[in-house]
Amino acid sequence: MNLHWNRRKCFCLLAAAAILTTLAVVLHAAQKPVCKKLAEGTPAEARLTILEGERPGPALFVVGGVHGDETAGWTAADRLAKEARILSGALYIVSPANAWGAAHNNRLTAENRDLNRLFPGRLDGDASEQLAAELFAEIEQAAPAVVFDLHESLPKRANRDDLGSSIIFDSIDGIEDLVLGMLLETQSGSLCSGPFTCYTGAPIGSINRVVNDALGLRVLTVETFRGDDLEKRVQDHLDLIHYTLRYYDME
Protein backbone atom coordinates (compact mmCIF):
# COMPACT_ATOMS: atom_id res chain seq x y z
CA MET A 1 0.00 0.00 0.00
CA ASN A 2 2.72 2.47 0.92
CA LEU A 3 4.73 1.49 -2.16
CA HIS A 4 1.71 2.11 -4.41
CA TRP A 5 1.08 5.49 -2.74
CA ASN A 6 4.75 6.49 -3.12
CA ARG A 7 4.66 5.62 -6.80
CA ARG A 8 1.55 7.73 -7.31
CA LYS A 9 3.15 10.58 -5.39
CA CYS A 10 6.32 10.34 -7.47
CA PHE A 11 4.30 10.30 -10.68
CA CYS A 12 2.32 13.38 -9.61
CA LEU A 13 5.49 15.26 -8.71
CA LEU A 14 7.09 14.44 -12.05
CA ALA A 15 3.95 15.48 -13.92
CA ALA A 16 3.81 18.76 -12.00
CA ALA A 17 7.48 19.46 -12.73
CA ALA A 18 6.91 18.80 -16.43
CA ILE A 19 3.93 21.17 -16.48
CA LEU A 20 5.88 23.89 -14.69
CA THR A 21 8.82 23.48 -17.08
CA THR A 22 6.52 23.72 -20.10
CA LEU A 23 4.80 26.75 -18.61
CA ALA A 24 8.14 28.46 -17.98
CA VAL A 25 9.20 27.84 -21.57
CA VAL A 26 5.90 29.20 -22.91
CA LEU A 27 6.07 32.27 -20.71
CA HIS A 28 9.69 32.89 -21.67
CA ALA A 29 8.87 32.53 -25.36
CA ALA A 30 5.97 34.94 -24.91
CA GLN A 31 8.19 37.65 -23.46
CA LYS A 32 8.22 40.63 -25.75
CA PRO A 33 11.21 42.92 -26.17
CA VAL A 34 11.03 46.56 -25.18
CA CYS A 35 11.62 48.81 -28.18
CA LYS A 36 12.25 52.54 -28.36
CA LYS A 37 13.40 54.99 -30.99
CA LEU A 38 16.53 57.12 -30.87
CA ALA A 39 16.67 60.48 -32.67
CA GLU A 40 13.00 59.90 -33.39
CA GLY A 41 11.55 61.75 -36.36
CA THR A 42 14.96 62.66 -37.82
CA PRO A 43 16.79 61.17 -40.82
CA ALA A 44 19.05 59.40 -38.30
CA GLU A 45 16.23 57.61 -36.42
CA ALA A 46 17.37 54.24 -35.05
CA ARG A 47 15.79 51.44 -33.03
CA LEU A 48 16.86 50.25 -29.57
CA THR A 49 15.68 46.76 -28.55
CA ILE A 50 15.92 45.61 -24.94
CA LEU A 51 15.63 41.93 -23.98
CA GLU A 52 15.34 41.28 -20.25
CA GLY A 53 15.78 38.01 -18.42
CA GLU A 54 13.66 36.82 -15.52
CA ARG A 55 16.61 36.87 -13.12
CA PRO A 56 18.82 39.83 -12.18
CA GLY A 57 22.21 40.03 -13.85
CA PRO A 58 24.58 42.24 -15.81
CA ALA A 59 23.79 44.16 -18.98
CA LEU A 60 25.36 43.74 -22.40
CA PHE A 61 25.07 46.44 -25.08
CA VAL A 62 25.41 45.64 -28.80
CA VAL A 63 25.70 48.31 -31.50
CA GLY A 64 25.59 47.11 -35.09
CA GLY A 65 25.93 49.17 -38.24
CA VAL A 66 27.45 52.43 -37.04
CA HIS A 67 28.88 52.29 -40.56
CA GLY A 68 25.92 51.40 -42.75
CA ASP A 69 27.86 49.58 -45.44
CA GLU A 70 29.36 47.10 -42.95
CA THR A 71 26.54 44.66 -43.51
CA ALA A 72 27.62 41.73 -41.36
CA GLY A 73 27.61 43.81 -38.17
CA TRP A 74 24.04 45.04 -38.38
CA THR A 75 22.79 41.77 -39.88
CA ALA A 76 24.19 39.90 -36.87
CA ALA A 77 22.72 42.43 -34.43
CA ASP A 78 19.31 42.27 -36.13
CA ARG A 79 19.35 38.48 -35.94
CA LEU A 80 20.37 38.62 -32.28
CA ALA A 81 17.41 40.88 -31.49
CA LYS A 82 15.03 38.31 -33.01
CA GLU A 83 16.57 35.09 -31.72
CA ALA A 84 18.30 35.77 -28.39
CA ARG A 85 16.73 34.26 -25.26
CA ILE A 86 18.00 36.07 -22.20
CA LEU A 87 17.68 34.27 -18.87
CA SER A 88 19.24 36.91 -16.63
CA GLY A 89 20.25 40.54 -16.91
CA ALA A 90 19.45 42.63 -19.97
CA LEU A 91 20.62 42.72 -23.57
CA TYR A 92 20.48 46.09 -25.36
CA ILE A 93 20.71 46.15 -29.15
CA VAL A 94 20.87 49.17 -31.46
CA SER A 95 20.75 48.02 -35.07
CA PRO A 96 21.32 49.27 -37.60
CA ALA A 97 22.66 52.29 -35.74
CA ASN A 98 23.13 54.09 -39.05
CA ALA A 99 19.79 53.03 -40.56
CA TRP A 100 20.03 55.42 -43.53
CA GLY A 101 23.52 54.16 -44.34
CA ALA A 102 22.39 50.54 -44.10
CA ALA A 103 19.47 51.20 -46.45
CA HIS A 104 21.79 52.89 -48.97
CA ASN A 105 24.88 50.70 -48.47
CA ASN A 106 26.77 53.79 -47.34
CA ARG A 107 29.34 54.17 -44.57
CA LEU A 108 28.08 57.67 -43.77
CA THR A 109 24.77 59.05 -42.50
CA ALA A 110 22.16 61.07 -44.42
CA GLU A 111 24.05 64.22 -43.34
CA ASN A 112 27.25 62.80 -44.85
CA ARG A 113 28.72 62.36 -41.38
CA ASP A 114 30.77 59.49 -39.98
CA LEU A 115 28.68 58.51 -36.97
CA ASN A 116 31.68 56.80 -35.40
CA ARG A 117 33.53 60.11 -35.11
CA LEU A 118 30.69 62.06 -33.47
CA PHE A 119 30.54 60.67 -29.92
CA PRO A 120 29.51 61.78 -27.34
CA GLY A 121 27.26 63.72 -29.72
CA ARG A 122 25.16 66.85 -29.23
CA LEU A 123 21.44 67.01 -28.55
CA ASP A 124 21.34 70.45 -30.20
CA GLY A 125 23.35 69.29 -33.23
CA ASP A 126 22.26 67.78 -36.53
CA ALA A 127 20.41 64.46 -36.70
CA SER A 128 23.61 62.40 -36.65
CA GLU A 129 24.92 64.25 -33.58
CA GLN A 130 21.55 63.84 -31.86
CA LEU A 131 21.65 60.10 -32.48
CA ALA A 132 25.19 59.87 -31.11
CA ALA A 133 24.13 61.80 -27.99
CA GLU A 134 21.06 59.66 -27.35
CA LEU A 135 22.96 56.41 -27.94
CA PHE A 136 25.72 57.57 -25.60
CA ALA A 137 23.09 58.39 -22.93
CA GLU A 138 21.48 54.95 -23.28
CA ILE A 139 24.84 53.25 -22.80
CA GLU A 140 25.57 55.40 -19.76
CA GLN A 141 22.20 54.53 -18.22
CA ALA A 142 22.51 50.80 -18.94
CA ALA A 143 26.06 50.65 -17.49
CA PRO A 144 26.80 47.39 -19.30
CA ALA A 145 29.57 44.97 -18.42
CA VAL A 146 30.64 45.11 -22.09
CA VAL A 147 29.69 47.12 -25.15
CA PHE A 148 30.04 45.32 -28.49
CA ASP A 149 30.61 47.61 -31.48
CA LEU A 150 30.23 45.50 -34.64
CA HIS A 151 32.21 46.45 -37.75
CA GLU A 152 33.85 45.01 -40.86
CA SER A 153 37.37 45.43 -42.18
CA LEU A 154 38.44 45.96 -45.79
CA PRO A 155 41.19 44.11 -47.64
CA LYS A 156 44.61 45.71 -47.25
CA ARG A 157 45.26 48.74 -49.41
CA ALA A 158 47.41 51.87 -49.35
CA ASN A 159 47.01 54.18 -46.36
CA ARG A 160 44.64 51.79 -44.53
CA ASP A 161 45.26 49.37 -41.68
CA ASP A 162 44.80 45.70 -42.48
CA LEU A 163 42.60 44.78 -39.50
CA GLY A 164 41.34 41.41 -40.75
CA SER A 165 39.30 39.52 -38.16
CA SER A 166 40.12 41.36 -34.97
CA ILE A 167 38.98 42.81 -31.66
CA ILE A 168 39.91 46.41 -30.87
CA PHE A 169 39.88 47.94 -27.39
CA ASP A 170 41.34 50.84 -25.46
CA SER A 171 41.18 49.01 -22.13
CA ILE A 172 40.14 45.57 -20.91
CA ASP A 173 40.56 46.30 -17.21
CA GLY A 174 38.11 44.05 -15.39
CA ILE A 175 37.33 41.85 -18.41
CA GLU A 176 40.80 40.43 -19.02
CA ASP A 177 39.70 36.82 -18.54
CA LEU A 178 36.78 37.22 -20.91
CA VAL A 179 38.86 38.71 -23.72
CA LEU A 180 41.83 36.37 -23.27
CA GLY A 181 39.56 33.34 -23.23
CA MET A 182 37.73 34.57 -26.31
CA LEU A 183 40.94 35.13 -28.27
CA LEU A 184 42.45 31.80 -27.22
CA GLU A 185 39.35 29.90 -28.28
CA THR A 186 39.39 31.53 -31.73
CA GLN A 187 43.06 30.56 -32.01
CA SER A 188 42.32 26.95 -31.03
CA GLY A 189 39.48 26.65 -33.54
CA SER A 190 36.72 26.15 -30.97
CA LEU A 191 35.20 29.62 -31.49
CA CYS A 192 34.45 31.46 -34.75
CA SER A 193 35.50 30.46 -38.26
CA GLY A 194 39.14 31.36 -37.71
CA PRO A 195 41.59 33.11 -35.38
CA PHE A 196 41.04 36.69 -34.26
CA THR A 197 43.84 39.09 -33.39
CA CYS A 198 43.63 42.16 -31.15
CA TYR A 199 44.59 45.82 -31.44
CA THR A 200 44.47 48.84 -29.17
CA GLY A 201 43.86 52.47 -29.96
CA ALA A 202 40.34 53.39 -31.07
CA PRO A 203 39.86 56.63 -33.10
CA ILE A 204 38.97 59.96 -31.46
CA GLY A 205 35.20 60.43 -31.45
CA SER A 206 34.50 56.72 -31.83
CA ILE A 207 32.02 54.92 -29.60
CA ASN A 208 34.89 52.73 -28.38
CA ARG A 209 37.20 55.56 -27.36
CA VAL A 210 34.59 57.89 -25.86
CA VAL A 211 32.59 55.33 -23.89
CA ASN A 212 35.82 53.91 -22.45
CA ASP A 213 37.31 57.30 -21.56
CA ALA A 214 34.21 59.22 -20.47
CA LEU A 215 32.20 56.45 -18.80
CA GLY A 216 34.87 53.96 -17.78
CA LEU A 217 32.97 51.17 -19.53
CA ARG A 218 34.64 48.46 -21.58
CA VAL A 219 34.07 48.41 -25.32
CA LEU A 220 35.07 45.69 -27.77
CA THR A 221 35.02 46.67 -31.43
CA VAL A 222 34.74 43.52 -33.53
CA GLU A 223 36.03 43.59 -37.09
CA THR A 224 35.21 40.76 -39.49
CA PHE A 225 37.03 40.52 -42.81
CA ARG A 226 34.88 41.55 -45.78
CA GLY A 227 36.79 39.19 -48.04
CA ASP A 228 35.02 36.28 -46.31
CA ASP A 229 31.53 35.00 -47.07
CA LEU A 230 28.78 37.17 -45.53
CA GLU A 231 27.18 34.37 -43.53
CA LYS A 232 30.57 33.43 -42.08
CA ARG A 233 31.13 37.03 -40.98
CA VAL A 234 27.66 37.28 -39.45
CA GLN A 235 28.18 34.04 -37.53
CA ASP A 236 31.57 35.18 -36.24
CA HIS A 237 29.93 38.28 -34.73
CA LEU A 238 27.21 36.15 -33.17
CA ASP A 239 29.68 33.57 -31.85
CA LEU A 240 31.61 36.24 -29.92
CA ILE A 241 28.44 37.75 -28.46
CA HIS A 242 26.99 34.40 -27.42
CA TYR A 243 30.34 33.46 -25.87
CA THR A 244 30.07 36.62 -23.75
CA LEU A 245 26.43 35.99 -22.85
CA ARG A 246 27.39 32.51 -21.61
CA TYR A 247 30.38 33.95 -19.74
CA TYR A 248 28.01 36.15 -17.73
CA ASP A 249 25.35 33.38 -17.37
CA MET A 250 22.87 35.47 -19.33
CA GLU A 251 21.72 32.61 -21.56
C-alpha positions, -999 to +999 in steps of 0.1 A: +000+000+000+027+025+009+047+015-022+017+021-044+011+055-027+047+065-031+047+056-068+015+077-073+031+106-054+063+103-075+043+103-107+023+134-096+055+153-087+071+144-120+040+155-139+038+188-120+075+195-127+069+188-164+039+212-165+059+239-147+088+235-171+065+237-201+048+268-186+081+285-180+092+278-216+059+292-229+061+323-207+097+329-217+089+325-254+060+349-249+082+377-235+082+406-257+112+429-262+110+466-252+116+488-282+123+525-284+134+550-310+165+571-309+167+605-327+130+599-334+115+617-364+150+627-378+168+612-408+190+594-383+162+576-364+174+542-351+158+514-330+169+502-296+157+468-285+159+456-249+156+419-240+153+413-203+158+380-184+137+368-155+166+369-131+188+398-122+222+400-138+246+422-158+238+442-190+254+437-224+251+464-251+254+456-288+257+483-315+256+471-351+259+492-382+274+524-370+289+523-406+259+514-427+279+496-454+294+471-429+265+447-435+276+417-414+276+438-382+240+450-384+228+418-399+242+399-369+227+424-344+193+423-361+194+385-359+204+386-323+174+409-315+150+383-330+166+351-317+183+358-284+167+343-253+180+361-222+177+343-189+192+369-166+203+405-169+195+426-200+206+427-236+205+461-254+207+461-292+209+492-315+208+480-351+213+493-376+227+523-357+231+541-391+198+530-406+200+554-435+235+542-443+224+505-441+195+512-465+218+529-490+249+507-485+268+538-473+293+542-446+281+577-438+248+591-425+222+611-444+240+642-433+272+628-449+287+624-414+308+595-400+287+585-370+317+568-354+335+601-351+307+621-335+305+607-299+295+618-273+273+637-297+252+669-292+214+670-285+213+704-302+233+693-332+223+678-365+204+645-367+236+624-367+249+642-336+215+638-319+216+601-325+252+599-311+241+618-280+211+597-274+230+564-279+257+576-256+231+584-229+215+550-233+248+533-228+256+554-198+222+545-182+225+508-189+261+507-175+268+474-193+296+450-184+306+451-221+297+471-251+300+453-285+306+476-315+302+455-346+322+464-378+338+450-409+374+454-422+384+460-458+412+441-476+446+457-473+453+487-494+474+519-494+470+542-464+446+518-445+453+494-417+448+457-425+426+448-395+413+414-408+393+395-382+401+414-350+390+428-317+399+464-309+399+479-274+413+508-255+412+490-221+401+456-209+406+463-172+381+441-154+373+419-184+408+404-190+397+368-185+368+372-209+389+387-237+418+364-233+396+333-232+377+346-263+409+351-283+424+318-272+393+299-283+394+315-317+431+306-320+423+270-310+395+267-335+367+261-310+352+296-315+344+315-347+355+305-383+391+314-377+416+331-354+410+367-343+438+391-334+436+422-312+446+458-314+445+488-292+439+525-300+403+534-311+399+566-331+390+600-315+352+604-314+345+567-318+320+549-296+349+527-284+372+556-274+346+579-259+326+553-239+358+539-225+373+573-216+342+592-205+322+565-188+349+540-178+330+512-195+346+485-216+341+484-253+351+457-278+350+467-314+347+435-335+360+436-371+352+408-395+370+405-428+349+415-458+368+392-480+350+363-463+315+350-471+288+372-455+272+344-435+306+334-421+311+370-410+277+373-394+282+340-375+316+352-362+299+383-347+272+361-332+297+336-318+316+362-299+284+377-285+270+344-274+303+335-259+301+366-238+264+360-229+274+325-216+304+339-197+280+361-177+254+334-174+229+355-193+217+326-216 
